[in-house]
Amino acid sequence: MTALAHFFIGISLPEEKAKSIYEQTLSLREKNSFKSWVHPLDYHLTLAFLGSPQSESQLKQVKNNLTEALKKHDAFHLKTNTFQTFGRENAPRIFFLGVEESESLTKLRDQTYQICEDIGFELDQRPFAPHITIAKKWVSHEEFLDADFESPDTMNFEVTSVDLFQTKLNELPRYHSIHNVMLRSD
């Protein structure tokens, strides 16, 4: 295991959906208004941020427990809604695409959290706010509220699997699936 490697469990977006989101944010990208933009192949929905595992054994246990529990979870559909932000309204720290509430998503997230906590991961206890991060740290001299961008096209996509990702900060895309669990499909 790489020293200080970070891991998280999440849902990848289908490539064509990621491309669409990217194209819908081109006008903002061209203005260099955020310090960093997420690579389109890195768009995802985080279920649990693990940080650095205590051991290779703990990471293996996550893989095994996820596989066993999630193979019984049905695939489901998600729908995106609007661009939103976290942080100050005039200079947000996160720009993201929201996801509509979903009982299946909440159940999947809760199940994933329980698996991780049961094997010793200390997870963020803030309420679940499902989102797809697009950019980080507003740096423009113009206030964000005055920024010119259009509302996104609503997208539906099917969630058919969950991945355990490793973050590789010096690469693009940064997030690499090291374990994939397929959800049950009809």
PyMOL commands that place a pseudoatom at each C-alpha (Angstrom):
pseudoatom trace, name=CA, resn=MET, resi=1, chain=A, elem=C, hetatm=0, pos=[0.000, 0.000, 0.000]
pseudoatom trace, name=CA, resn=THR, resi=2, chain=A, elem=C, hetatm=0, pos=[1.326, 3.435, -0.936]
pseudoatom trace, name=CA, resn=ALA, resi=3, chain=A, elem=C, hetatm=0, pos=[2.216, 5.613, 2.048]
pseudoatom trace, name=CA, resn=LEU, resi=4, chain=A, elem=C, hetatm=0, pos=[-0.558, 8.097, 2.813]
pseudoatom trace, name=CA, resn=ALA, resi=5, chain=A, elem=C, hetatm=0, pos=[-2.738, 6.777, 0.000]
pseudoatom trace, name=CA, resn=HIS, resi=6, chain=A, elem=C, hetatm=0, pos=[-6.335, 7.952, 0.250]
pseudoatom trace, name=CA, resn=PHE, resi=7, chain=A, elem=C, hetatm=0, pos=[-9.332, 5.826, -0.602]
pseudoatom trace, name=CA, resn=PHE, resi=8, chain=A, elem=C, hetatm=0, pos=[-13.061, 6.351, -0.966]
pseudoatom trace, name=CA, resn=ILE, resi=9, chain=A, elem=C, hetatm=0, pos=[-16.119, 4.407, -2.028]
pseudoatom trace, name=CA, resn=GLY, resi=10, chain=A, elem=C, hetatm=0, pos=[-18.236, 5.955, -4.740]
pseudoatom trace, name=CA, resn=ILE, resi=11, chain=A, elem=C, hetatm=0, pos=[-20.366, 5.756, -7.832]
pseudoatom trace, name=CA, resn=SER, resi=12, chain=A, elem=C, hetatm=0, pos=[-18.802, 6.639, -11.187]
pseudoatom trace, name=CA, resn=LEU, resi=13, chain=A, elem=C, hetatm=0, pos=[-20.759, 8.522, -13.794]
pseudoatom trace, name=CA, resn=PRO, resi=14, chain=A, elem=C, hetatm=0, pos=[-21.226, 6.991, -17.231]
pseudoatom trace, name=CA, resn=GLU, resi=15, chain=A, elem=C, hetatm=0, pos=[-18.701, 8.564, -19.605]
pseudoatom trace, name=CA, resn=GLU, resi=16, chain=A, elem=C, hetatm=0, pos=[-21.345, 10.146, -21.850]
pseudoatom trace, name=CA, resn=LYS, resi=17, chain=A, elem=C, hetatm=0, pos=[-22.973, 11.830, -18.813]
pseudoatom trace, name=CA, resn=ALA, resi=18, chain=A, elem=C, hetatm=0, pos=[-19.590, 13.127, -17.646]
pseudoatom trace, name=CA, resn=LYS, resi=19, chain=A, elem=C, hetatm=0, pos=[-18.929, 14.535, -21.106]
pseudoatom trace, name=CA, resn=SER, resi=20, chain=A, elem=C, hetatm=0, pos=[-22.288, 16.318, -21.053]
pseudoatom trace, name=CA, resn=ILE, resi=21, chain=A, elem=C, hetatm=0, pos=[-21.574, 17.905, -17.654]
pseudoatom trace, name=CA, resn=TYR, resi=22, chain=A, elem=C, hetatm=0, pos=[-18.151, 18.993, -18.873]
pseudoatom trace, name=CA, resn=GLU, resi=23, chain=A, elem=C, hetatm=0, pos=[-19.652, 20.628, -21.962]
pseudoatom trace, name=CA, resn=GLN, resi=24, chain=A, elem=C, hetatm=0, pos=[-22.277, 22.406, -19.854]
pseudoatom trace, name=CA, resn=THR, resi=25, chain=A, elem=C, hetatm=0, pos=[-19.554, 24.018, -17.729]
pseudoatom trace, name=CA, resn=LEU, resi=26, chain=A, elem=C, hetatm=0, pos=[-17.232, 25.152, -20.530]
pseudoatom trace, name=CA, resn=SER, resi=27, chain=A, elem=C, hetatm=0, pos=[-18.222, 28.820, -20.227]
pseudoatom trace, name=CA, resn=LEU, resi=28, chain=A, elem=C, hetatm=0, pos=[-17.147, 28.887, -16.579]
pseudoatom trace, name=CA, resn=ARG, resi=29, chain=A, elem=C, hetatm=0, pos=[-13.986, 26.873, -17.270]
pseudoatom trace, name=CA, resn=GLU, resi=30, chain=A, elem=C, hetatm=0, pos=[-12.874, 29.353, -19.907]
pseudoatom trace, name=CA, resn=LYS, resi=31, chain=A, elem=C, hetatm=0, pos=[-13.025, 32.186, -17.354]
pseudoatom trace, name=CA, resn=ASN, resi=32, chain=A, elem=C, hetatm=0, pos=[-10.573, 30.448, -14.986]
pseudoatom trace, name=CA, resn=SER, resi=33, chain=A, elem=C, hetatm=0, pos=[-12.993, 31.210, -12.197]
pseudoatom trace, name=CA, resn=PHE, resi=34, chain=A, elem=C, hetatm=0, pos=[-12.116, 28.225, -9.982]
pseudoatom trace, name=CA, resn=LYS, resi=35, chain=A, elem=C, hetatm=0, pos=[-8.693, 27.170, -8.745]
pseudoatom trace, name=CA, resn=SER, resi=36, chain=A, elem=C, hetatm=0, pos=[-9.214, 23.558, -9.787]
pseudoatom trace, name=CA, resn=TRP, resi=37, chain=A, elem=C, hetatm=0, pos=[-11.590, 21.702, -12.053]
pseudoatom trace, name=CA, resn=VAL, resi=38, chain=A, elem=C, hetatm=0, pos=[-12.379, 18.040, -11.626]
pseudoatom trace, name=CA, resn=HIS, resi=39, chain=A, elem=C, hetatm=0, pos=[-11.355, 15.946, -14.621]
pseudoatom trace, name=CA, resn=PRO, resi=40, chain=A, elem=C, hetatm=0, pos=[-14.554, 14.655, -16.314]
pseudoatom trace, name=CA, resn=LEU, resi=41, chain=A, elem=C, hetatm=0, pos=[-13.459, 11.030, -15.884]
pseudoatom trace, name=CA, resn=ASP, resi=42, chain=A, elem=C, hetatm=0, pos=[-13.216, 11.735, -12.137]
pseudoatom trace, name=CA, resn=TYR, resi=43, chain=A, elem=C, hetatm=0, pos=[-16.855, 12.833, -11.757]
pseudoatom trace, name=CA, resn=HIS, resi=44, chain=A, elem=C, hetatm=0, pos=[-18.413, 10.639, -9.115]
pseudoatom trace, name=CA, resn=LEU, resi=45, chain=A, elem=C, hetatm=0, pos=[-20.763, 10.537, -6.183]
pseudoatom trace, name=CA, resn=THR, resi=46, chain=A, elem=C, hetatm=0, pos=[-18.979, 9.748, -2.899]
pseudoatom trace, name=CA, resn=LEU, resi=47, chain=A, elem=C, hetatm=0, pos=[-20.595, 7.231, -0.574]
pseudoatom trace, name=CA, resn=ALA, resi=48, chain=A, elem=C, hetatm=0, pos=[-17.805, 7.116, 2.034]
pseudoatom trace, name=CA, resn=PHE, resi=49, chain=A, elem=C, hetatm=0, pos=[-14.411, 8.831, 2.260]
pseudoatom trace, name=CA, resn=LEU, resi=50, chain=A, elem=C, hetatm=0, pos=[-12.033, 6.407, 3.993]
pseudoatom trace, name=CA, resn=GLY, resi=51, chain=A, elem=C, hetatm=0, pos=[-8.802, 8.377, 4.058]
pseudoatom trace, name=CA, resn=SER, resi=52, chain=A, elem=C, hetatm=0, pos=[-5.777, 6.175, 4.723]
pseudoatom trace, name=CA, resn=PRO, resi=53, chain=A, elem=C, hetatm=0, pos=[-6.488, 2.642, 5.948]
pseudoatom trace, name=CA, resn=GLN, resi=54, chain=A, elem=C, hetatm=0, pos=[-4.649, 1.351, 8.997]
pseudoatom trace, name=CA, resn=SER, resi=55, chain=A, elem=C, hetatm=0, pos=[-3.412, -1.674, 7.065]
pseudoatom trace, name=CA, resn=GLU, resi=56, chain=A, elem=C, hetatm=0, pos=[-3.603, -3.644, 3.845]
pseudoatom trace, name=CA, resn=SER, resi=57, chain=A, elem=C, hetatm=0, pos=[-5.757, -6.093, 5.781]
pseudoatom trace, name=CA, resn=GLN, resi=58, chain=A, elem=C, hetatm=0, pos=[-8.335, -3.399, 6.577]
pseudoatom trace, name=CA, resn=LEU, resi=59, chain=A, elem=C, hetatm=0, pos=[-8.514, -2.459, 2.893]
pseudoatom trace, name=CA, resn=LYS, resi=60, chain=A, elem=C, hetatm=0, pos=[-8.973, -6.123, 1.934]
pseudoatom trace, name=CA, resn=GLN, resi=61, chain=A, elem=C, hetatm=0, pos=[-11.762, -6.416, 4.492]
pseudoatom trace, name=CA, resn=VAL, resi=62, chain=A, elem=C, hetatm=0, pos=[-13.559, -3.425, 2.912]
pseudoatom trace, name=CA, resn=LYS, resi=63, chain=A, elem=C, hetatm=0, pos=[-13.377, -5.131, -0.484]
pseudoatom trace, name=CA, resn=ASN, resi=64, chain=A, elem=C, hetatm=0, pos=[-14.695, -8.429, 0.868]
pseudoatom trace, name=CA, resn=ASN, resi=65, chain=A, elem=C, hetatm=0, pos=[-17.492, -6.911, 2.962]
pseudoatom trace, name=CA, resn=LEU, resi=66, chain=A, elem=C, hetatm=0, pos=[-18.624, -4.576, 0.163]
pseudoatom trace, name=CA, resn=THR, resi=67, chain=A, elem=C, hetatm=0, pos=[-18.745, -7.426, -2.315]
pseudoatom trace, name=CA, resn=GLU, resi=68, chain=A, elem=C, hetatm=0, pos=[-20.758, -9.627, 0.028]
pseudoatom trace, name=CA, resn=ALA, resi=69, chain=A, elem=C, hetatm=0, pos=[-23.269, -6.947, 1.082]
pseudoatom trace, name=CA, resn=LEU, resi=70, chain=A, elem=C, hetatm=0, pos=[-23.750, -5.003, -2.138]
pseudoatom trace, name=CA, resn=LYS, resi=71, chain=A, elem=C, hetatm=0, pos=[-24.262, -7.944, -4.478]
pseudoatom trace, name=CA, resn=LYS, resi=72, chain=A, elem=C, hetatm=0, pos=[-27.723, -8.138, -2.911]
pseudoatom trace, name=CA, resn=HIS, resi=73, chain=A, elem=C, hetatm=0, pos=[-28.458, -4.455, -3.599]
pseudoatom trace, name=CA, resn=ASP, resi=74, chain=A, elem=C, hetatm=0, pos=[-30.524, -3.727, -6.709]
pseudoatom trace, name=CA, resn=ALA, resi=75, chain=A, elem=C, hetatm=0, pos=[-29.281, -1.412, -9.447]
pseudoatom trace, name=CA, resn=PHE, resi=76, chain=A, elem=C, hetatm=0, pos=[-31.283, 1.833, -9.559]
pseudoatom trace, name=CA, resn=HIS, resi=77, chain=A, elem=C, hetatm=0, pos=[-31.642, 5.136, -11.398]
pseudoatom trace, name=CA, resn=LEU, resi=78, chain=A, elem=C, hetatm=0, pos=[-30.526, 8.581, -10.269]
pseudoatom trace, name=CA, resn=LYS, resi=79, chain=A, elem=C, hetatm=0, pos=[-31.481, 11.973, -11.598]
pseudoatom trace, name=CA, resn=THR, resi=80, chain=A, elem=C, hetatm=0, pos=[-29.351, 15.114, -11.453]
pseudoatom trace, name=CA, resn=ASN, resi=81, chain=A, elem=C, hetatm=0, pos=[-30.935, 18.488, -10.775]
pseudoatom trace, name=CA, resn=THR, resi=82, chain=A, elem=C, hetatm=0, pos=[-29.157, 21.864, -10.498]
pseudoatom trace, name=CA, resn=PHE, resi=83, chain=A, elem=C, hetatm=0, pos=[-25.695, 23.345, -10.138]
pseudoatom trace, name=CA, resn=GLN, resi=84, chain=A, elem=C, hetatm=0, pos=[-25.157, 24.309, -6.504]
pseudoatom trace, name=CA, resn=THR, resi=85, chain=A, elem=C, hetatm=0, pos=[-22.374, 25.323, -4.134]
pseudoatom trace, name=CA, resn=PHE, resi=86, chain=A, elem=C, hetatm=0, pos=[-20.941, 24.684, -0.703]
pseudoatom trace, name=CA, resn=GLY, resi=87, chain=A, elem=C, hetatm=0, pos=[-19.346, 27.599, 1.120]
pseudoatom trace, name=CA, resn=ARG, resi=88, chain=A, elem=C, hetatm=0, pos=[-19.856, 31.339, 0.805]
pseudoatom trace, name=CA, resn=GLU, resi=89, chain=A, elem=C, hetatm=0, pos=[-22.409, 32.371, -1.801]
pseudoatom trace, name=CA, resn=ASN, resi=90, chain=A, elem=C, hetatm=0, pos=[-20.134, 34.960, -3.415]
pseudoatom trace, name=CA, resn=ALA, resi=91, chain=A, elem=C, hetatm=0, pos=[-16.980, 32.781, -3.345]
pseudoatom trace, name=CA, resn=PRO, resi=92, chain=A, elem=C, hetatm=0, pos=[-17.874, 29.088, -2.957]
pseudoatom trace, name=CA, resn=ARG, resi=93, chain=A, elem=C, hetatm=0, pos=[-15.349, 26.425, -2.075]
pseudoatom trace, name=CA, resn=ILE, resi=94, chain=A, elem=C, hetatm=0, pos=[-17.200, 23.689, -4.026]
pseudoatom trace, name=CA, resn=PHE, resi=95, chain=A, elem=C, hetatm=0, pos=[-19.256, 23.935, -7.227]
pseudoatom trace, name=CA, resn=PHE, resi=96, chain=A, elem=C, hetatm=0, pos=[-21.308, 20.805, -7.839]
pseudoatom trace, name=CA, resn=LEU, resi=97, chain=A, elem=C, hetatm=0, pos=[-24.186, 19.182, -9.643]
pseudoatom trace, name=CA, resn=GLY, resi=98, chain=A, elem=C, hetatm=0, pos=[-26.900, 18.070, -7.258]
pseudoatom trace, name=CA, resn=VAL, resi=99, chain=A, elem=C, hetatm=0, pos=[-28.647, 14.719, -7.295]
pseudoatom trace, name=CA, resn=GLU, resi=100, chain=A, elem=C, hetatm=0, pos=[-32.327, 14.268, -6.499]
pseudoatom trace, name=CA, resn=GLU, resi=101, chain=A, elem=C, hetatm=0, pos=[-33.255, 12.384, -3.352]
pseudoatom trace, name=CA, resn=SER, resi=102, chain=A, elem=C, hetatm=0, pos=[-33.371, 8.631, -3.774]
pseudoatom trace, name=CA, resn=GLU, resi=103, chain=A, elem=C, hetatm=0, pos=[-34.355, 6.010, -1.229]
pseudoatom trace, name=CA, resn=SER, resi=104, chain=A, elem=C, hetatm=0, pos=[-32.129, 3.476, -3.017]
pseudoatom trace, name=CA, resn=LEU, resi=105, chain=A, elem=C, hetatm=0, pos=[-29.134, 5.828, -2.875]
pseudoatom trace, name=CA, resn=THR, resi=106, chain=A, elem=C, hetatm=0, pos=[-29.655, 6.575, 0.816]
pseudoatom trace, name=CA, resn=LYS, resi=107, chain=A, elem=C, hetatm=0, pos=[-29.944, 2.855, 1.594]
pseudoatom trace, name=CA, resn=LEU, resi=108, chain=A, elem=C, hetatm=0, pos=[-26.768, 2.122, -0.396]
pseudoatom trace, name=CA, resn=ARG, resi=109, chain=A, elem=C, hetatm=0, pos=[-24.869, 4.909, 1.345]
pseudoatom trace, name=CA, resn=ASP, resi=110, chain=A, elem=C, hetatm=0, pos=[-26.051, 3.822, 4.806]
pseudoatom trace, name=CA, resn=GLN, resi=111, chain=A, elem=C, hetatm=0, pos=[-25.083, 0.220, 4.095]
pseudoatom trace, name=CA, resn=THR, resi=112, chain=A, elem=C, hetatm=0, pos=[-21.653, 1.300, 2.808]
pseudoatom trace, name=CA, resn=TYR, resi=113, chain=A, elem=C, hetatm=0, pos=[-21.089, 3.519, 5.865]
pseudoatom trace, name=CA, resn=GLN, resi=114, chain=A, elem=C, hetatm=0, pos=[-21.988, 0.712, 8.241]
pseudoatom trace, name=CA, resn=ILE, resi=115, chain=A, elem=C, hetatm=0, pos=[-19.583, -1.693, 6.539]
pseudoatom trace, name=CA, resn=CYS, resi=116, chain=A, elem=C, hetatm=0, pos=[-16.736, 0.814, 6.815]
pseudoatom trace, name=CA, resn=GLU, resi=117, chain=A, elem=C, hetatm=0, pos=[-17.450, 1.802, 10.412]
pseudoatom trace, name=CA, resn=ASP, resi=118, chain=A, elem=C, hetatm=0, pos=[-17.731, -1.851, 11.464]
pseudoatom trace, name=CA, resn=ILE, resi=119, chain=A, elem=C, hetatm=0, pos=[-14.138, -2.466, 10.367]
pseudoatom trace, name=CA, resn=GLY, resi=120, chain=A, elem=C, hetatm=0, pos=[-12.716, 0.602, 12.070]
pseudoatom trace, name=CA, resn=PHE, resi=121, chain=A, elem=C, hetatm=0, pos=[-12.876, 3.532, 9.652]
pseudoatom trace, name=CA, resn=GLU, resi=122, chain=A, elem=C, hetatm=0, pos=[-13.760, 6.865, 11.242]
pseudoatom trace, name=CA, resn=LEU, resi=123, chain=A, elem=C, hetatm=0, pos=[-16.124, 8.527, 8.784]
pseudoatom trace, name=CA, resn=ASP, resi=124, chain=A, elem=C, hetatm=0, pos=[-17.537, 12.017, 8.403]
pseudoatom trace, name=CA, resn=GLN, resi=125, chain=A, elem=C, hetatm=0, pos=[-20.738, 12.279, 10.436]
pseudoatom trace, name=CA, resn=ARG, resi=126, chain=A, elem=C, hetatm=0, pos=[-22.282, 15.227, 8.574]
pseudoatom trace, name=CA, resn=PRO, resi=127, chain=A, elem=C, hetatm=0, pos=[-25.642, 14.528, 6.906]
pseudoatom trace, name=CA, resn=PHE, resi=128, chain=A, elem=C, hetatm=0, pos=[-25.388, 12.899, 3.488]
pseudoatom trace, name=CA, resn=ALA, resi=129, chain=A, elem=C, hetatm=0, pos=[-25.553, 15.522, 0.715]
pseudoatom trace, name=CA, resn=PRO, resi=130, chain=A, elem=C, hetatm=0, pos=[-25.212, 13.571, -2.552]
pseudoatom trace, name=CA, resn=HIS, resi=131, chain=A, elem=C, hetatm=0, pos=[-23.459, 15.603, -5.223]
pseudoatom trace, name=CA, resn=ILE, resi=132, chain=A, elem=C, hetatm=0, pos=[-21.008, 15.480, -8.117]
pseudoatom trace, name=CA, resn=THR, resi=133, chain=A, elem=C, hetatm=0, pos=[-18.132, 17.917, -7.563]
pseudoatom trace, name=CA, resn=ILE, resi=134, chain=A, elem=C, hetatm=0, pos=[-17.266, 19.921, -10.679]
pseudoatom trace, name=CA, resn=ALA, resi=135, chain=A, elem=C, hetatm=0, pos=[-14.805, 22.539, -9.364]
pseudoatom trace, name=CA, resn=LYS, resi=136, chain=A, elem=C, hetatm=0, pos=[-13.121, 23.743, -6.178]
pseudoatom trace, name=CA, resn=LYS, resi=137, chain=A, elem=C, hetatm=0, pos=[-12.231, 27.150, -4.721]
pseudoatom trace, name=CA, resn=TRP, resi=138, chain=A, elem=C, hetatm=0, pos=[-13.617, 30.214, -6.455]
pseudoatom trace, name=CA, resn=VAL, resi=139, chain=A, elem=C, hetatm=0, pos=[-10.716, 32.527, -7.364]
pseudoatom trace, name=CA, resn=SER, resi=140, chain=A, elem=C, hetatm=0, pos=[-12.282, 35.055, -9.717]
pseudoatom trace, name=CA, resn=HIS, resi=141, chain=A, elem=C, hetatm=0, pos=[-12.402, 38.745, -8.762]
pseudoatom trace, name=CA, resn=GLU, resi=142, chain=A, elem=C, hetatm=0, pos=[-16.029, 38.691, -9.915]
pseudoatom trace, name=CA, resn=GLU, resi=143, chain=A, elem=C, hetatm=0, pos=[-18.456, 37.400, -7.307]
pseudoatom trace, name=CA, resn=PHE, resi=144, chain=A, elem=C, hetatm=0, pos=[-19.861, 33.946, -7.994]
pseudoatom trace, name=CA, resn=LEU, resi=145, chain=A, elem=C, hetatm=0, pos=[-23.431, 35.236, -7.787]
pseudoatom trace, name=CA, resn=ASP, resi=146, chain=A, elem=C, hetatm=0, pos=[-22.706, 37.372, -10.852]
pseudoatom trace, name=CA, resn=ALA, resi=147, chain=A, elem=C, hetatm=0, pos=[-21.158, 34.516, -12.828]
pseudoatom trace, name=CA, resn=ASP, resi=148, chain=A, elem=C, hetatm=0, pos=[-22.895, 33.680, -16.051]
pseudoatom trace, name=CA, resn=PHE, resi=149, chain=A, elem=C, hetatm=0, pos=[-23.712, 29.996, -16.417]
pseudoatom trace, name=CA, resn=GLU, resi=150, chain=A, elem=C, hetatm=0, pos=[-26.785, 28.112, -17.461]
pseudoatom trace, name=CA, resn=SER, resi=151, chain=A, elem=C, hetatm=0, pos=[-28.753, 25.576, -15.481]
pseudoatom trace, name=CA, resn=PRO, resi=152, chain=A, elem=C, hetatm=0, pos=[-27.749, 22.068, -16.478]
pseudoatom trace, name=CA, resn=ASP, resi=153, chain=A, elem=C, hetatm=0, pos=[-29.825, 19.686, -18.478]
pseudoatom trace, name=CA, resn=THR, resi=154, chain=A, elem=C, hetatm=0, pos=[-31.385, 17.148, -16.126]
pseudoatom trace, name=CA, resn=MET, resi=155, chain=A, elem=C, hetatm=0, pos=[-29.817, 13.732, -16.589]
pseudoatom trace, name=CA, resn=ASN, resi=156, chain=A, elem=C, hetatm=0, pos=[-30.917, 10.268, -15.613]
pseudoatom trace, name=CA, resn=PHE, resi=157, chain=A, elem=C, hetatm=0, pos=[-28.404, 7.474, -15.223]
pseudoatom trace, name=CA, resn=GLU, resi=158, chain=A, elem=C, hetatm=0, pos=[-28.410, 3.956, -13.903]
pseudoatom trace, name=CA, resn=VAL, resi=159, chain=A, elem=C, hetatm=0, pos=[-26.258, 3.005, -10.936]
pseudoatom trace, name=CA, resn=THR, resi=160, chain=A, elem=C, hetatm=0, pos=[-25.058, -0.509, -11.701]
pseudoatom trace, name=CA, resn=SER, resi=161, chain=A, elem=C, hetatm=0, pos=[-21.931, -0.705, -9.560]
pseudoatom trace, name=CA, resn=VAL, resi=162, chain=A, elem=C, hetatm=0, pos=[-19.936, 0.777, -6.702]
pseudoatom trace, name=CA, resn=ASP, resi=163, chain=A, elem=C, hetatm=0, pos=[-16.174, 1.257, -6.711]
pseudoatom trace, name=CA, resn=LEU, resi=164, chain=A, elem=C, hetatm=0, pos=[-13.423, 1.459, -4.145]
pseudoatom trace, name=CA, resn=PHE, resi=165, chain=A, elem=C, hetatm=0, pos=[-11.177, 4.216, -5.463]
pseudoatom trace, name=CA, resn=GLN, resi=166, chain=A, elem=C, hetatm=0, pos=[-7.590, 5.141, -4.733]
pseudoatom trace, name=CA, resn=THR, resi=167, chain=A, elem=C, hetatm=0, pos=[-6.611, 8.783, -5.185]
pseudoatom trace, name=CA, resn=LYS, resi=168, chain=A, elem=C, hetatm=0, pos=[-3.411, 9.438, -7.134]
pseudoatom trace, name=CA, resn=LEU, resi=169, chain=A, elem=C, hetatm=0, pos=[-2.755, 13.165, -6.819]
pseudoatom trace, name=CA, resn=ASN, resi=170, chain=A, elem=C, hetatm=0, pos=[-0.057, 13.351, -9.498]
pseudoatom trace, name=CA, resn=GLU, resi=171, chain=A, elem=C, hetatm=0, pos=[-2.186, 11.763, -12.225]
pseudoatom trace, name=CA, resn=LEU, resi=172, chain=A, elem=C, hetatm=0, pos=[-5.179, 12.761, -14.340]
pseudoatom trace, name=CA, resn=PRO, resi=173, chain=A, elem=C, hetatm=0, pos=[-7.681, 11.321, -13.951]
pseudoatom trace, name=CA, resn=ARG, resi=174, chain=A, elem=C, hetatm=0, pos=[-6.888, 11.064, -10.220]
pseudoatom trace, name=CA, resn=TYR, resi=175, chain=A, elem=C, hetatm=0, pos=[-9.352, 8.463, -9.055]
pseudoatom trace, name=CA, resn=HIS, resi=176, chain=A, elem=C, hetatm=0, pos=[-8.558, 4.855, -9.906]
pseudoatom trace, name=CA, resn=SER, resi=177, chain=A, elem=C, hetatm=0, pos=[-10.942, 2.008, -9.201]
pseudoatom trace, name=CA, resn=ILE, resi=178, chain=A, elem=C, hetatm=0, pos=[-9.149, -0.761, -7.359]
pseudoatom trace, name=CA, resn=HIS, resi=179, chain=A, elem=C, hetatm=0, pos=[-12.295, -2.804, -6.691]
pseudoatom trace, name=CA, resn=ASN, resi=180, chain=A, elem=C, hetatm=0, pos=[-15.686, -2.866, -8.402]
pseudoatom trace, name=CA, resn=VAL, resi=181, chain=A, elem=C, hetatm=0, pos=[-18.887, -4.397, -7.059]
pseudoatom trace, name=CA, resn=MET, resi=182, chain=A, elem=C, hetatm=0, pos=[-21.747, -4.921, -9.485]
pseudoatom trace, name=CA, resn=LEU, resi=183, chain=A, elem=C, hetatm=0, pos=[-25.221, -4.352, -8.110]
pseudoatom trace, name=CA, resn=ARG, resi=184, chain=A, elem=C, hetatm=0, pos=[-27.985, -6.853, -8.807]
pseudoatom trace, name=CA, resn=SER, resi=185, chain=A, elem=C, hetatm=0, pos=[-29.845, -6.217, -12.042]
pseudoatom trace, name=CA, resn=ASP, resi=186, chain=A, elem=C, hetatm=0, pos=[-33.113, -7.702, -13.293]
for i in range(1, 186): cmd.bond("trace and resi %d" % i, "trace and resi %d" % (i + 1))
show_as sticks, trace
zoom trace
